[in-house]
């Protein structure tokens, strides 16, 4: 169950808050619609529930606020906006990355792709998907951890009727197995057709919280849509017919050729048009939206209802006037316009009739409902969904609201859930590895670094007078950093910068989760890849020099441990500076700026501070450090310590250490002081 209590967004300057004291609940086993016009505060309400925006109020998910849930991604599945993924990442890589984020096996991604009907698109890039397929990928991401609660913002926006019916059938299947579903919409007919309960808001305030039957009775009205080139003449005919029959018929002139007639039916209107020789192009039964009631704002003047223009016994009103005349209708009567999986244009069941049930299939903890999907048509002996398309592999015949034999689908945390949890210290590391290598950026960066390093080393060798260490690193005096260090800094900057640009972890917290486990994983992965870049760059330089000049520019080094440690420290420092700066400033460009600022701005300051001899020598520091440790050091540890101190004493090393300390403190201050997890 979801309970939202007193949700109020932060007030805007000279404007009321977008959401003001909103309280409602979404019950387990039910589909709840949050209905409101565009700008009514629906999306802001969802973001307040997920603690993505500052404000007041609290939302309880099965009795606990989000920041008290150890793994929110396993409790709440979220669909907010478009698919939050890098457009160059494939569907399979995106979902496998998210399985690591929420702590479930990678095989869950392949299962959900089959369930939502995108198994044939696993190798397609996210940037090439249609709107309907993007919505399916987003639903698969929301269902990865088998959450108890689903929060979806306009899930059917921009989708055709068939796709929308399939989507809501999937949500109905999730609710029928014990989950709570809350979706937002601005379409009253969609809310009445697919929801069990409708929460109406206007101006950020609660207007009504009703069962779908009560909502349909007070908000929706049956009407006949008429399209004719003689709209005015037909309206006059219908008015005179209603006057002679002493019936009340409301006629709404929506445009020059379209009428909406309330209180009549297609047969009566067609016969009247035929008797009077009026050409009619279209007659269709529809359900009209009577408009939302006014928000309960104190001291707000109630707009007067304009007088209607009468044609005989009929009332002709513009559409807005019809809505205004129905705002104060009492909640009486009972009409059910409600259900799941209704075909396009189908009418809701009348009062007392059973509502149609969705067709669900439980497949290893995931729900499948019939709907369109890519791929070939069903072959002989293939189980098909209600839309006539093949069901997922392993599925059997569907039955109304009853899962087939197999692992049961259960909300997260409920006994018997068919989803195995993957935890431990490697959980963030697994996510970060899949995030980094889910696109071609690391491989392209490595290729560019190797090529540029080899070219620069050849130019330096031809000019001569370049020390061998700088020759192998491809680091001219005029360059602030070698290509390998710049590549390491770039990948470090993308570690957090990509998270903020494509917030794949929005389902877990909205912004990037900033617990130390994720930071340590990013630092470890970036450091490892930085070392790989360094080795690759040196190997490319050696190969290029030997190929062009032979063994002339190269000689066997007398001491290689200190240069190697210095080279590794430079690369790792640049990568870590990019990670921390992009995490602090929430942009990859800020991370690269911090990497470049170290040699350009910090190193000259350090050189100026270290000018002149030291008043006291530091000889013997290795032995004094050994004395601080209770465990005995190996004999070669003194050499390693002296080499590390020699590297740190250089201006570049000192500047990197100081910069990393400052960035780490800033990261801790900005990212770890609030409610954090993971």
N, C-alpha and C positions, 0 to 999 in steps of 0.2 A: 504494500500500500504506500502511496505517496501522499503526504500531507503538507501543503503550503500554507503558512500562517503569517499574515501581516506583511507580505512582500511589498516593499516600497523602494523604488529606485532613488538614486541621489537626485535632488532637485537641480533643475537646469536654471541658468541665469534668466530671470524675468519670465520663466515658464514653469508650469506645474510639472511634477515628476511624471515620467512616462507610465509608471506603474504605481498605484497608490492604494496601500492597505488591501492587497488582494489575498483572499483566503479561500481555499477550496481543497478538495481531495480527489485522488484518482484511485479507485479501489482495485484490489487484486482480482483478476479474473474478468475485468471489464475494460472496454475501450472508451476512453474519455476524450472528447474533443474540446479544445480551447478555441472558441469562436470569437472573431472580432474583425472589424474592418481593417484595411491596411493602416498602420499607424496607431492601432488601438493598444499596443504594448504587449503583443503575444510573444514575440521573440525576446524582448527584454525580460519578460516573466520567466521564460525558460533559462535565460542566462543568469538571472538571479537565483533560480533553483540550483544551478550548477556552480554557483559562487564565482562566476566569470565577471560580474560587474559589482561595483560597490553599492551598498544599499542596506536596508534594514529588513528584518524578518528572517524566518528560518524555514527550511524545507526538510522534512523527515522522510527518509527512505527506509521503510520497514522499522521505524522507530529510532533511526539514527541520522543525524545530519551528515552531509557528504564528507566533511573534513574529519569525521569520527570513524569513517569506514576505512579499514586497512587497504583495501584494493577497490577503489571506486569503479574502475573499468569492468570489474566482475559483477557489480551490483546494478549499474546503470548503463544502458546502451543509448548512444546519442547520435542524432542526425541533425546537424546544424549547417545549413547552406550546402555548398558543393562538396565534392569529395576532397578532403584535405590531404592531397598527395602530390608529389612531384609529377608533372605531366609526362616526364620521360620514364617514369617507373612503370613496370607492367602491373597488371591486375594481380597476378599471383605474388609478385614480390611485395606489393603493397599490403596484401592481406597477411602474408607470412611475417612481415615486419610487425604488423599489429598483433599477431598471435604472441610474439615475443613480448610485446608491450603489456599485454594483459595476462600473460603467464599461462597460456594453453599450448598444447602441442601444435606443431606446424601443420600436421595433417588436417587440423580443423579448418584451415583455409581452403584446402581442396574440397572438403565436404560441403562447406557453405557455398562455394562457387557452383556446385551441382544443385544445391537446394534452391538458390535464387535464380537458376537458369542462365548462368554466365560461364559454364564450364568450357565452352568453345572459345571464350575470349580471354583465357588465362594469360596468353602471351601478348595481348593487345596493350598498348600504352594508354595510360589514363587520359592523356590529352587528346586521344582520337576517339573517345567513346561518345555516344549520343547521350542526350539527357536521360532517356529511360534506362540505359545501361549504367550510367553514373549513379542513378538512384538505386539500382540493384547492388552495385558495389558498396554504396554507403550503407545499405541495409545489411549486407553481409558483414561489414565491419562492425555494425552495431550489435549483431547477434553472435560475434565470435566467442565471447566469454560466457554465452548462455545467461544473459543478465535477467534479473527479476523484473526490472522496470525499463521501459523504452520511452525516451523523450524524442519526439520528432517534430521538426519545424517545417511546416508546409510540405509534407512528404509527397503529395500528389501534384505539386505545382508544375505546370508545363507539360504534364503527361497526358497522353490520349486516354480515352475512357477505358479501353481494355487494359492498359498498363495500370491505371489507377485502381481498377477493380481487383487486379491481381495483387497489387501492393496491400490494399486493405484486407484482402483475404489472408495474406500472410500475417498481418497484425492481428486479425481475429483469431487465427490459429494459435499465436503466442498467448493471447489472453485466455483462450479456452483451456489452456494447460496451466493456468495459475499465475500468469504474469500480469503486470499492470502496464497499460499502454496509454500514453498521453500524446496527442498530436494536435497541432495548430492548423487552422484553416480560416479562410474568409468566405467560404461557400457554405451557406446554411443547409443547402440540400445535401452536400457531401457529409456534413456533420450528422444530419438526421438519418441518412442512409447507412452510415458505417459505424456510428458510435452508439454505445449504451447510455452514455450520459453526456450532456452538453453544458459546458460552462461558458456563458456569454459575458464578454467584457466590452466596455466602451470607454474611451478616454483613460484607460489604465485602471478602471474600477470595475468591480463585480456588478453585473447587471442581473444575471439569473444563473441558477445552478439547478438544472432540471433533468429528469429522465428524458430519454429521447422521445418517448410517446407524448409527454407533456410539451416538450419543445416543438414537436411537429404540429401539435394541435394549436399552439399559440402563435407560432411563427410562420408556418407554411400553409399555403392555400392552393387547392387545385385550380387550374385555369386552362383555357384553350388558346393556343397561339395561332393566330390567323395572319396569313400573308396574302394581300390582295392589292392590285393597283387602284382599287376604288375603296380605300379604307374609310373615308368620310361617309360615302353613300351606304356602305355596309353597316357602319356604326349607327346611322340613322334608321336603317331597316330593323336592326336588332333592338333599338330603343323602342320603336313603335310596336314591334312584336311583343316585347316584354310588357309594355303598357296595356296592350289588349289582353294579355294573359294574366295581368296583375301579379307579375313576378318582379323581383329586384335583381337586376343584372348590372354588374359594373364593367364598364368598357374603358380600357386604358389605351389611349393613342400613343404608342411608343415611338413611331416614326411615320413617315409619309405612306408607307405600305405595310405596316405591321400593327396589329391590334392584339391586346390581351384581354380576354373575356372571362370574368369571374361569375360563377353562378349559372353556367350553362354547360353544354357538352358539344362534342363534334357533330353528332347527328342533328341536333336542333339547329346549329349554326349552318351546316351544309344544306339542310332542307330550306331554311329561310333564304339563303343566297340563291338557291336554284329557283325558288318561286319568284324571286324578284329579278332574276337575270343578272346577278352580280358574279363576275369572274373571281374565282378563288384559286390561288396557287398552292396554298398549304393550309392544312388543319392538323394540329397536333395537341394531344393532352400533355400538359406540363404541370410541374409543381412550382408555384411562384413564391418568392421570398417576400414576406410582409414587412421586413425591415426590423432592425434591432430596437428594443426599447431604449429610451434615453437613459444615459448614465445617471445614477443618483447623486448629482452634485448639489450640495446645499445652496440655497438662495439663488439658484439659476432660474431665470425666467423660462416658463414653458411656452414654446412657440405656438401660436394659435393655429388650429387646423383650418385651412382655407375652405370656403364653401364650394361645394361641387356643382358643376354644371350638369343639369338633368336633361336627358332625352327621353321623354315619356316616363316609363317606369324604370329606366336605366340610369345609372350614374356614370358620367364620363370624367375621369380624373387623369392627370399626368401620373407617371409612375411614382414620383416622389410624394405626391399627395395621397396616393393609395397607401403608401407605407406609413405616412404620418397619421392617417386616420385609424390605423390598426395598432398604434403604439400602446394605447391604454386598454387593450382588450383583456378581460379577466381570464385567468387560467382555468377554464372549465371545459368539459367535454373530454373525449379521448380518441385520438386518431394516431395510428402507428404508421410512420413513414420511416422505416428503420430496417436495417439488415445488412448483411455482408454478402458481397459477391453478386449483387443485382446487375444484370446486363444493362447496357446503355439504353436509356429511354424507358426502362421498366418502372412501373408504378410500385409504390410501397404497399405492403399488405395492409388490408383493412383491419379495423379493431377486432380483436379476438382471434385473428388468423395467426398461425405460427410463423415466426420470422424465419427466413431461409438460413440454414446452418452452413458454415464454411466446410470445405473438404480439406482435411489436414492429414499429413503423413509424418510420423515421428521417425527421424533417420539419424541415429547416433547422437541424440540430443539436440537436433535441429528440426525446425518445422518447415514443411513444404506445403504450399497451397497451389492449386492449379493456376496457371497463367501463361502468358506468352513467353517464349524464350528462344534464343538463337539455336541453331543446329538443325539437322535434318529431321524430317517427319518421322513418325513412329513406324517401325517395321513390324513384321509379323510377330505376334506374341509379346509386343512391348506394352507395358503398363502406361496408360496415358492419363494426363490430368484433365479436368473438365473442359479446358480450352482446346483439347485435341492434340496437345503437344506431349512429347515423351516426358515421363517423370524421371527423377534422378535415378542413377544406377543403384540398384538394391531396393528400390521402393516397390511396394506391392499395392494392391487395389486400395483406393481411398474409401473411407467411410465417414459419414457426417460426425464431426467433432470427436471421433474416437481414434486415437493413434493405433497404428498397426503394431503387431508384435515386434519387439526389439527393444533396444535401450530406451528408456523413458526420457522425455524432455522435461526438465525441471528447472525452476529458477535457480540462480546462483545461490549457493549456500544451502539449498534444500537437500535432504538426504535422497539419494538415488539419482542425482544429476549425472547425465551421461558424458560430461566433459571432465577430463582429467586435468588437474592443475599442475603447472610447472613452476616451481619456486626456486629458492636458493640464491646464492650470490651471483651465479652466472645469468640470472634473468635479465638485468639491465645490459650486461655485456652482449647477450644474444641479440637483443633489440638493436644495439648500436652497430654491431657488425652487419646486420641485415639492412639497416638504414644507410650505412655508408656504401655498401656494395650493391645496393638495389638499383643504382644508376651507373652509367659509364663514366661519371666524373673522376673517380680515383684512377682508373686505367688511362683515361685521356691525360690527366695531370701527370702521371708517371711517364707517359710517352713524350709529352712536351718537355718535361724536365730533363729526361735523358738526352733528347735531341739538342736542346739549347745548351746543356752543359758540355756535350761533346764539341759543339761548334765553338763555344767560348774558349775551351781548353786548347783547341787547335790554333785559334788566333793568338792566345797568350804564348803558346810554345813557339810560334813563328816569330813573334816579336822578341822573345828571349827575356832574360833578366827577371824572370818571375820565380819566386820560391816554389819548390815542389809541392808544398802543402796547399798553397793557393792554386797551383796549376791543377792538382787533382780535384779540388773543390770547385774549379771554374769560377773563381771569385776575384775579379779585377779590383784594383784599389778604388776605382771610381764608383763601383757598385755598392749600394748599402748592404746588400745581402746576396748570397749565391742563389742560383735558380732552385736548388733543392730546398733551401730554407724558405724561399717564397712559396714553393709548392706545398710544403708542410704547413705554412701559415694559412694558405688558402683552404686546405682541407680542414684545418682546425676551425677556421672561421665559419665554414659551412656546417660544422657539427651542431652548433646552436642556431646559426642564422637560418638554416633550412627548416628548423623546427618552427621558428616564428613566421616564416613565409608560407610554409605548408604545414599547419599545426596538426600533424598526424596524431598527437597525443591529446587532442581536445576532448576526446571521450573520457579521458582519465581525470583531467582537471581543467581543461580549457586552455590555459597557458601551459608552458612547458613545465612538467614536474621537475622540481629542482632539489630533490633530496641528494645526499652525498653519493648514494649508489650510482645514480645516473651520471653525475659529474665524474666519478672515478672511472666509470666505463668509457665515457667520452675521452677522458685524458689518456687512459690506457690504450684504446684503439688508435687514437691519433698519434701517440708516441710510437707505437709499433709500426704504423705505416710511414711515419717520418723516418724511422731508421731504415725501412725498406727503400724509401726514396734516396736516402744518403748512400746506401750500398749500390743501388742501381746507377746513380749519377757517377760515382767513382769508377764503377766497372765500365760504364760507357766512355768515360774520359780516358781510362787506360787503354781500352780497345781502340779508340780513335787515334790516340797518340802512337800506339805501336803500329797501327795500320799505315799511317801517313809518314811518320818520322822514324819508325823503328824503335830501338831501345835508347836512342840518344837523349831525349828529354827526361827519361826516368832513370832512377838509381835506387838501390836497395836502401831503405831508411834505417838509420841507426837506432832511433827511438820511435816507436809507432804507437805505444799505449797512450801517451799524453795527447798527441794529435788526434787519435781516434776518439778519445774521450771528449776532447774539445769539439770535434765535429758532431758527435752524437748529442752533446749538450746544447749546441747551437740549434740543431734541427728540432729537438724535443722542446726547447724553450720557445722557439717560434710557433710550433704547433700549439703548445699550451697557452701562449699569449693570445692566439686567435680564438681558441675555445672560450677562455675566460672573458675576453673583451666582447665577443659576440653574445655571450650569455648575459653580460651586464647591460649592454646597450641594445640588445635584441635585434641585431642586424649583422649580416655577414660583412658588409662594407666597413662597419666599425671594427670588426675583428681584424681585417686586413690593414686598416689605418693604424691600429695598435701595433701590429707586427712591424710596419714600416717606421713607426715613431720611435722604436727602440734604437736602431742605429742612427737615425737622423737627428733625434732630439735628446734622447737620454744618454747615449754614449758620449757626446761632447761634454755634457755636464759632469759625467763620472770622471772623464779624463782631467777635467779642470780640478775636480775635488781631490784626485789622487796625485796631482803634481807635487814634486819634491820628495825628499827622503822621509822615511818614517822615523819618529823620535825613538821608538822602541822596536827592536827586532822581533820577528815572529818565529824564529827558528825553534825547533823542538815542539811545535804545536801538535804534530802527529802523536808523539809519545804522551803528551798531556791528554789528548783525546782518548788514547788507549787506556789511560788511567781512570777515566770516567766510566768505563765499561767493566762490569763484573766478569763477563765471559772473556776468555783469552782470545786475542786476535791472531789470525794466521800471519806468518812473516811477511807475505806480500801485501798485506792490508796497508802497511805504512806507505808503500809506494803509490797505491791507489789513492789514499787520502792526500798525499802530497801533490799528486797529479790533479786531483779535483780542486784543491785549493789554488794551485797555480792557474787553472782555467778560470776559476771564479775571480782571481785577482786581476785578470785582464779586463780592460774597460767594457768589452762586449759582454763578457760573462757576468760582471757585476751589474751592468745595466739590465740584462735579462732577469737576473735574480731579483733585483729591486722591482722591476716591472711586474713580474709574476706575483710577488708578495702584495703589491698594491692592488692588482686585479683580483687576486683571491680574496682579499679583505672586502673589496667592493662587491664581489659576487656574493659573499656571505651576508653582507649588509642588505643588499637589494633582493636577494633571492631566498635566503634561508630564514628570514625573520618572521615570515607569515606562516600560514597553514601549509605545510609541505607534506609530501608523501613520496615514497619510492626513492 
